[in-house]
């Protein structure tokens, strides 16, 4: 009887300890907020995404399309039973931005799905300016700076040769960290799901936690290698804990950032 009583008391103590941990976790991390940036493709979804270039030419020249005819190198397509976004690049760069103003968060993750037709397998100089092209990128832009190449960012890329797990600075801007999530053609043609703790990635790259998320971008670029590439994106979701979210800034559809030199 005494053993049973001790066992019961022990179980109660374990349950109480578990509940205390849960309460402490909630008090530390607070309420999580999921911001769905891409995936529903309801009418008017384009209003949340802007064509912007982070390369040396304005969109009309860089993308190779006539803005007056409202044509663009991206389109919503059906992939089996799902609706997804397809981006094409031919000797150019296709860039879509979703502007944000999220700050004062403690924990942050980003999730998405992507697929590439093939990686840029001939590109053997991905750490140099001449080879700064990737079949697909998902980018997080953080605290903006008056000088564009000092704005901090993380580029999650589908590389050609660089090993998965590699982390290095962008050859155009040391304030941009490149993180290789996929490489080569082993998974080309297949949908791949990704999830990253971008707060941890930011701290490892820059030595301190981020203060604000300014934008999320999806990119397919072949402007340096002069090749072509196609990638598909879906279900881009940003998850943050204890955030303060302000309305998106009003920016011009024709705004573009000129990339600086080192």
C-alpha positions as YAML, in Angstrom:
chain: A
units: angstrom
residues:
- id: 1
  name: UNK
  ca: [0.00, 0.00, 0.00]
- id: 2
  name: UNK
  ca: [2.86, 2.34, 0.89]
- id: 3
  name: UNK
  ca: [4.60, 1.59, -2.43]
- id: 4
  name: UNK
  ca: [1.39, 2.35, -4.32]
- id: 5
  name: UNK
  ca: [1.06, 5.65, -2.50]
- id: 6
  name: UNK
  ca: [4.66, 6.61, -3.30]
- id: 7
  name: UNK
  ca: [4.17, 5.60, -6.95]
- id: 8
  name: UNK
  ca: [1.02, 7.70, -7.19]
- id: 9
  name: UNK
  ca: [2.73, 10.71, -5.64]
- id: 10
  name: UNK
  ca: [5.65, 10.27, -8.07]
- id: 11
  name: UNK
  ca: [3.33, 10.25, -11.08]
- id: 12
  name: UNK
  ca: [1.55, 13.37, -9.83]
- id: 13
  name: UNK
  ca: [4.90, 15.11, -9.42]
- id: 14
  name: UNK
  ca: [5.94, 14.17, -12.97]
- id: 15
  name: UNK
  ca: [2.64, 15.48, -14.38]
- id: 16
  name: UNK
  ca: [3.01, 18.73, -12.44]
- id: 17
  name: UNK
  ca: [6.60, 19.12, -13.67]
- id: 18
  name: UNK
  ca: [5.49, 18.55, -17.26]
- id: 19
  name: UNK
  ca: [2.72, 21.15, -16.96]
- id: 20
  name: UNK
  ca: [5.17, 23.61, -15.46]
- id: 21
  name: UNK
  ca: [7.55, 23.12, -18.40]
- id: 22
  name: UNK
  ca: [4.68, 23.70, -20.84]
- id: 23
  name: UNK
  ca: [3.68, 26.91, -19.05]
- id: 24
  name: UNK
  ca: [7.25, 28.17, -18.94]
- id: 25
  name: UNK
  ca: [7.70, 27.37, -22.63]
- id: 26
  name: UNK
  ca: [4.58, 29.34, -23.52]
- id: 27
  name: UNK
  ca: [5.69, 32.27, -21.40]
- id: 28
  name: UNK
  ca: [9.12, 32.31, -23.04]
- id: 29
  name: UNK
  ca: [8.11, 31.77, -26.65]
- id: 30
  name: UNK
  ca: [4.61, 33.19, -26.55]
- id: 31
  name: UNK
  ca: [2.10, 32.79, -29.30]
- id: 32
  name: UNK
  ca: [3.27, 31.61, -32.68]
- id: 33
  name: UNK
  ca: [1.96, 33.39, -35.79]
- id: 34
  name: UNK
  ca: [2.00, 31.77, -39.24]
- id: 35
  name: UNK
  ca: [2.16, 34.18, -42.19]
- id: 36
  name: UNK
  ca: [1.21, 32.37, -45.41]
- id: 37
  name: UNK
  ca: [3.04, 34.20, -48.17]
- id: 38
  name: UNK
  ca: [2.43, 31.89, -51.10]
- id: 39
  name: UNK
  ca: [0.23, 28.92, -51.85]
- id: 40
  name: UNK
  ca: [-3.43, 29.86, -52.08]
- id: 41
  name: UNK
  ca: [-3.22, 31.74, -55.40]
- id: 42
  name: UNK
  ca: [-6.62, 33.28, -54.95]
- id: 43
  name: UNK
  ca: [-7.64, 36.19, -57.16]
- id: 44
  name: UNK
  ca: [-5.40, 39.17, -56.46]
- id: 45
  name: UNK
  ca: [-2.54, 37.16, -54.94]
- id: 46
  name: UNK
  ca: [-0.08, 39.17, -57.08]
- id: 47
  name: UNK
  ca: [-0.81, 42.27, -54.98]
- id: 48
  name: UNK
  ca: [1.30, 40.75, -52.22]
- id: 49
  name: UNK
  ca: [4.28, 40.15, -54.50]
- id: 50
  name: UNK
  ca: [6.38, 42.69, -56.36]
- id: 51
  name: UNK
  ca: [8.83, 42.32, -59.21]
- id: 52
  name: UNK
  ca: [12.13, 43.76, -58.07]
- id: 53
  name: UNK
  ca: [15.67, 43.29, -59.26]
- id: 54
  name: UNK
  ca: [18.75, 42.92, -57.06]
- id: 55
  name: UNK
  ca: [20.97, 42.95, -60.12]
- id: 56
  name: UNK
  ca: [22.64, 45.72, -62.11]
- id: 57
  name: UNK
  ca: [19.82, 46.23, -64.66]
- id: 58
  name: UNK
  ca: [16.24, 47.46, -64.25]
- id: 59
  name: UNK
  ca: [13.46, 44.85, -64.74]
- id: 60
  name: UNK
  ca: [12.63, 45.77, -68.34]
- id: 61
  name: UNK
  ca: [16.20, 44.98, -69.40]
- id: 62
  name: UNK
  ca: [17.09, 42.26, -66.90]
- id: 63
  name: UNK
  ca: [14.02, 40.09, -67.29]
- id: 64
  name: UNK
  ca: [13.72, 40.50, -71.04]
- id: 65
  name: UNK
  ca: [9.99, 41.27, -71.11]
- id: 66
  name: UNK
  ca: [7.88, 44.17, -72.25]
- id: 67
  name: UNK
  ca: [6.21, 45.62, -69.15]
- id: 68
  name: UNK
  ca: [3.70, 47.50, -71.32]
- id: 69
  name: UNK
  ca: [2.33, 44.16, -72.56]
- id: 70
  name: UNK
  ca: [2.01, 42.87, -68.99]
- id: 71
  name: UNK
  ca: [3.99, 39.73, -69.77]
- id: 72
  name: UNK
  ca: [6.26, 38.28, -67.11]
- id: 73
  name: UNK
  ca: [8.62, 35.33, -66.61]
- id: 74
  name: UNK
  ca: [6.40, 33.77, -63.94]
- id: 75
  name: UNK
  ca: [3.01, 32.12, -64.02]
- id: 76
  name: UNK
  ca: [0.59, 30.13, -61.90]
- id: 77
  name: UNK
  ca: [0.34, 26.58, -63.26]
- id: 78
  name: UNK
  ca: [-1.14, 23.22, -62.37]
- id: 79
  name: UNK
  ca: [1.26, 20.55, -61.20]
- id: 80
  name: UNK
  ca: [-0.69, 17.32, -60.93]
- id: 81
  name: UNK
  ca: [-3.52, 18.24, -58.55]
- id: 82
  name: UNK
  ca: [-1.89, 21.31, -57.06]
- id: 83
  name: UNK
  ca: [-1.64, 24.96, -58.07]
- id: 84
  name: UNK
  ca: [1.93, 26.29, -57.90]
- id: 85
  name: UNK
  ca: [4.07, 29.18, -59.10]
- id: 86
  name: UNK
  ca: [6.53, 28.65, -61.92]
- id: 87
  name: UNK
  ca: [9.52, 30.95, -62.50]
- id: 88
  name: UNK
  ca: [11.64, 30.92, -65.66]
- id: 89
  name: UNK
  ca: [14.98, 32.55, -66.29]
- id: 90
  name: UNK
  ca: [16.93, 32.74, -69.53]
- id: 91
  name: UNK
  ca: [20.20, 34.66, -69.29]
- id: 92
  name: UNK
  ca: [18.44, 36.88, -66.75]
- id: 93
  name: UNK
  ca: [16.94, 36.86, -63.26]
- id: 94
  name: UNK
  ca: [13.34, 36.38, -62.19]
- id: 95
  name: UNK
  ca: [12.74, 37.92, -58.77]
- id: 96
  name: UNK
  ca: [9.50, 38.22, -56.79]
- id: 97
  name: UNK
  ca: [9.40, 39.99, -53.42]
- id: 98
  name: UNK
  ca: [6.83, 39.97, -50.64]
- id: 99
  name: UNK
  ca: [7.35, 43.07, -48.50]
- id: 100
  name: UNK
  ca: [7.06, 42.67, -44.72]
- id: 101
  name: UNK
  ca: [7.64, 44.61, -41.53]
- id: 102
  name: UNK
  ca: [7.94, 42.02, -38.77]
- id: 103
  name: UNK
  ca: [10.08, 42.70, -35.72]
- id: 104
  name: UNK
  ca: [10.59, 41.95, -32.03]
- id: 105
  name: UNK
  ca: [10.31, 38.18, -32.54]
- id: 106
  name: UNK
  ca: [12.19, 35.61, -30.46]
- id: 107
  name: UNK
  ca: [11.87, 32.52, -32.65]
- id: 108
  name: UNK
  ca: [11.38, 32.33, -36.40]
- id: 109
  name: UNK
  ca: [11.05, 29.62, -39.03]
- id: 110
  name: UNK
  ca: [10.37, 29.59, -42.74]
- id: 111
  name: UNK
  ca: [8.87, 26.64, -44.63]
- id: 112
  name: UNK
  ca: [8.33, 26.08, -48.33]
- id: 113
  name: UNK
  ca: [8.26, 23.56, -51.15]
- id: 114
  name: UNK
  ca: [10.26, 23.86, -54.34]
- id: 115
  name: UNK
  ca: [11.22, 21.93, -57.43]
- id: 116
  name: UNK
  ca: [13.76, 22.58, -60.19]
- id: 117
  name: UNK
  ca: [13.88, 21.30, -63.72]
- id: 118
  name: UNK
  ca: [17.61, 20.84, -63.30]
- id: 119
  name: UNK
  ca: [20.43, 22.52, -61.42]
- id: 120
  name: UNK
  ca: [23.05, 24.65, -63.18]
- id: 121
  name: UNK
  ca: [25.41, 21.66, -63.22]
- id: 122
  name: UNK
  ca: [28.07, 23.36, -65.33]
- id: 123
  name: UNK
  ca: [28.50, 26.17, -62.82]
- id: 124
  name: UNK
  ca: [31.70, 25.45, -60.90]
- id: 125
  name: UNK
  ca: [32.27, 28.97, -59.55]
- id: 126
  name: UNK
  ca: [29.27, 29.56, -57.30]
- id: 127
  name: UNK
  ca: [31.33, 31.45, -54.73]
- id: 128
  name: UNK
  ca: [32.54, 33.97, -57.32]
- id: 129
  name: UNK
  ca: [30.69, 36.79, -59.06]
- id: 130
  name: UNK
  ca: [30.89, 35.09, -62.42]
- id: 131
  name: UNK
  ca: [29.07, 32.05, -61.02]
- id: 132
  name: UNK
  ca: [26.62, 33.70, -58.62]
- id: 133
  name: UNK
  ca: [23.63, 31.91, -60.19]
- id: 134
  name: UNK
  ca: [21.30, 29.26, -58.77]
- id: 135
  name: UNK
  ca: [18.42, 27.25, -60.15]
- id: 136
  name: UNK
  ca: [16.31, 28.45, -57.20]
- id: 137
  name: UNK
  ca: [16.66, 30.70, -54.18]
- id: 138
  name: UNK
  ca: [14.44, 31.59, -51.25]
- id: 139
  name: UNK
  ca: [15.71, 34.74, -49.59]
- id: 140
  name: UNK
  ca: [15.01, 36.47, -46.31]
- id: 141
  name: UNK
  ca: [15.87, 40.17, -46.22]
- id: 142
  name: UNK
  ca: [16.35, 41.67, -42.78]
- id: 143
  name: UNK
  ca: [17.25, 45.13, -41.52]
- id: 144
  name: UNK
  ca: [17.41, 47.34, -44.59]
- id: 145
  name: UNK
  ca: [20.31, 49.75, -45.05]
- id: 146
  name: UNK
  ca: [20.56, 52.99, -47.04]
- id: 147
  name: UNK
  ca: [23.41, 51.33, -48.92]
- id: 148
  name: UNK
  ca: [21.82, 48.29, -50.58]
- id: 149
  name: UNK
  ca: [24.82, 45.95, -50.39]
- id: 150
  name: UNK
  ca: [24.98, 46.43, -46.61]
- id: 151
  name: UNK
  ca: [21.46, 45.13, -46.10]
- id: 152
  name: UNK
  ca: [21.66, 41.77, -44.37]
- id: 153
  name: UNK
  ca: [20.03, 38.75, -45.97]
- id: 154
  name: UNK
  ca: [20.08, 34.97, -46.06]
- id: 155
  name: UNK
  ca: [19.82, 33.15, -49.40]
- id: 156
  name: UNK
  ca: [18.73, 29.51, -49.22]
- id: 157
  name: UNK
  ca: [19.82, 28.02, -52.54]
- id: 158
  name: UNK
  ca: [19.59, 24.99, -54.81]
- id: 159
  name: UNK
  ca: [23.22, 24.83, -55.89]
- id: 160
  name: UNK
  ca: [25.01, 23.04, -58.71]
- id: 161
  name: UNK
  ca: [28.24, 21.83, -57.11]
- id: 162
  name: UNK
  ca: [28.52, 23.25, -53.59]
- id: 163
  name: UNK
  ca: [27.86, 20.56, -50.93]
- id: 164
  name: UNK
  ca: [24.61, 20.59, -48.98]
- id: 165
  name: UNK
  ca: [25.16, 22.36, -45.68]
- id: 166
  name: UNK
  ca: [27.72, 24.82, -47.05]
- id: 167
  name: UNK
  ca: [27.45, 28.38, -45.73]
- id: 168
  name: UNK
  ca: [29.39, 31.25, -47.29]
- id: 169
  name: UNK
  ca: [29.13, 34.97, -48.03]
- id: 170
  name: UNK
  ca: [27.75, 36.24, -51.31]
- id: 171
  name: UNK
  ca: [30.56, 37.41, -53.65]
- id: 172
  name: UNK
  ca: [28.73, 40.71, -54.28]
- id: 173
  name: UNK
  ca: [27.93, 41.53, -50.66]
- id: 174
  name: UNK
  ca: [29.45, 40.25, -47.43]
- id: 175
  name: UNK
  ca: [26.19, 41.12, -45.67]
- id: 176
  name: UNK
  ca: [24.44, 38.28, -47.53]
- id: 177
  name: UNK
  ca: [24.87, 34.70, -46.31]
- id: 178
  name: UNK
  ca: [24.35, 31.82, -48.74]
- id: 179
  name: UNK
  ca: [23.09, 28.52, -47.29]
- id: 180
  name: UNK
  ca: [23.06, 25.46, -49.57]
- id: 181
  name: UNK
  ca: [20.01, 23.26, -48.95]
- id: 182
  name: UNK
  ca: [20.01, 21.22, -52.17]
- id: 183
  name: UNK
  ca: [22.71, 20.53, -54.71]
- id: 184
  name: UNK
  ca: [23.00, 18.86, -58.09]
- id: 185
  name: UNK
  ca: [20.33, 16.88, -59.89]
- id: 186
  name: UNK
  ca: [19.71, 14.01, -57.50]
- id: 187
  name: UNK
  ca: [16.35, 15.53, -56.50]
- id: 188
  name: UNK
  ca: [15.66, 17.51, -59.67]
- id: 189
  name: UNK
  ca: [12.11, 17.04, -60.92]
- id: 190
  name: UNK
  ca: [10.85, 16.19, -57.42]
- id: 191
  name: UNK
  ca: [9.06, 18.42, -54.95]
- id: 192
  name: UNK
  ca: [11.25, 19.01, -51.89]
- id: 193
  name: UNK
  ca: [9.99, 20.42, -48.59]
- id: 194
  name: UNK
  ca: [12.28, 22.71, -46.61]
- id: 195
  name: UNK
  ca: [12.13, 24.16, -43.10]
- id: 196
  name: UNK
  ca: [14.72, 26.49, -41.57]
- id: 197
  name: UNK
  ca: [15.14, 28.23, -38.25]
- id: 198
  name: UNK
  ca: [16.21, 31.52, -39.78]
- id: 199
  name: UNK
  ca: [16.92, 33.16, -36.41]
- id: 200
  name: UNK
  ca: [19.55, 30.49, -35.71]
- id: 201
  name: UNK
  ca: [20.93, 30.78, -39.25]
- id: 202
  name: UNK
  ca: [21.14, 34.57, -38.89]
- id: 203
  name: UNK
  ca: [22.96, 34.33, -35.55]
- id: 204
  name: UNK
  ca: [25.47, 31.86, -36.98]
- id: 205
  name: UNK
  ca: [26.08, 34.08, -40.01]
- id: 206
  name: UNK
  ca: [26.19, 37.51, -38.35]
- id: 207
  name: UNK
  ca: [26.81, 36.84, -34.66]
- id: 208
  name: UNK
  ca: [23.62, 38.41, -33.29]
- id: 209
  name: UNK
  ca: [19.85, 37.86, -33.58]
- id: 210
  name: UNK
  ca: [17.91, 39.69, -36.31]
- id: 211
  name: UNK
  ca: [15.86, 42.75, -35.44]
- id: 212
  name: UNK
  ca: [13.39, 42.83, -38.30]
- id: 213
  name: UNK
  ca: [12.28, 40.96, -41.43]
- id: 214
  name: UNK
  ca: [11.84, 43.35, -44.34]
- id: 215
  name: UNK
  ca: [10.95, 40.94, -47.13]
- id: 216
  name: UNK
  ca: [10.91, 37.40, -48.48]
- id: 217
  name: UNK
  ca: [11.99, 36.80, -52.08]
- id: 218
  name: UNK
  ca: [11.94, 33.85, -54.48]
- id: 219
  name: UNK
  ca: [14.50, 33.94, -57.27]
- id: 220
  name: UNK
  ca: [15.63, 32.02, -60.33]
- id: 221
  name: UNK
  ca: [18.72, 33.62, -61.87]
- id: 222
  name: UNK
  ca: [21.07, 32.82, -64.70]
- id: 223
  name: UNK
  ca: [22.28, 36.32, -65.58]
- id: 224
  name: UNK
  ca: [25.96, 35.62, -64.86]
- id: 225
  name: UNK
  ca: [26.28, 32.18, -66.44]
- id: 226
  name: UNK
  ca: [23.98, 33.15, -69.36]
- id: 227
  name: UNK
  ca: [22.06, 29.86, -69.04]
- id: 228
  name: UNK
  ca: [18.40, 29.13, -68.44]
- id: 229
  name: UNK
  ca: [16.52, 27.56, -65.55]
- id: 230
  name: UNK
  ca: [12.99, 26.78, -64.37]
- id: 231
  name: UNK
  ca: [11.79, 26.35, -60.80]
- id: 232
  name: UNK
  ca: [8.44, 25.91, -59.08]
- id: 233
  name: UNK
  ca: [7.48, 27.22, -55.62]
- id: 234
  name: UNK
  ca: [4.57, 26.54, -53.28]
- id: 235
  name: UNK
  ca: [3.45, 26.83, -49.65]
- id: 236
  name: UNK
  ca: [5.84, 29.55, -48.48]
- id: 237
  name: UNK
  ca: [5.02, 30.10, -44.80]
- id: 238
  name: UNK
  ca: [6.76, 32.31, -42.25]
- id: 239
  name: UNK
  ca: [6.35, 31.36, -38.59]
- id: 240
  name: UNK
  ca: [7.32, 33.81, -35.85]
- id: 241
  name: UNK
  ca: [6.78, 33.92, -32.09]
- id: 242
  name: UNK
  ca: [5.91, 37.11, -30.20]
- id: 243
  name: UNK
  ca: [6.09, 39.28, -33.33]
- id: 244
  name: UNK
  ca: [5.00, 42.84, -33.96]
- id: 245
  name: UNK
  ca: [3.65, 43.02, -37.49]
- id: 246
  name: UNK
  ca: [3.20, 46.38, -39.17]
- id: 247
  name: UNK
  ca: [1.43, 47.02, -42.51]
- id: 248
  name: UNK
  ca: [3.52, 46.45, -45.59]
- id: 249
  name: UNK
  ca: [5.20, 49.54, -46.92]
- id: 250
  name: UNK
  ca: [3.86, 51.05, -50.12]
- id: 251
  name: UNK
  ca: [6.54, 50.54, -52.74]
- id: 252
  name: UNK
  ca: [6.59, 51.10, -56.45]
- id: 253
  name: UNK
  ca: [6.11, 48.14, -58.78]
- id: 254
  name: UNK
  ca: [9.10, 49.42, -60.79]
- id: 255
  name: UNK
  ca: [11.47, 49.79, -57.84]
- id: 256
  name: UNK
  ca: [14.75, 48.00, -58.21]
- id: 257
  name: UNK
  ca: [17.95, 47.82, -56.17]
- id: 258
  name: UNK
  ca: [21.31, 48.11, -57.84]
- id: 259
  name: UNK
  ca: [23.77, 45.61, -56.49]
- id: 260
  name: UNK
  ca: [26.96, 47.11, -55.10]
- id: 261
  name: UNK
  ca: [30.50, 45.87, -55.22]
- id: 262
  name: UNK
  ca: [32.52, 44.57, -52.34]
...
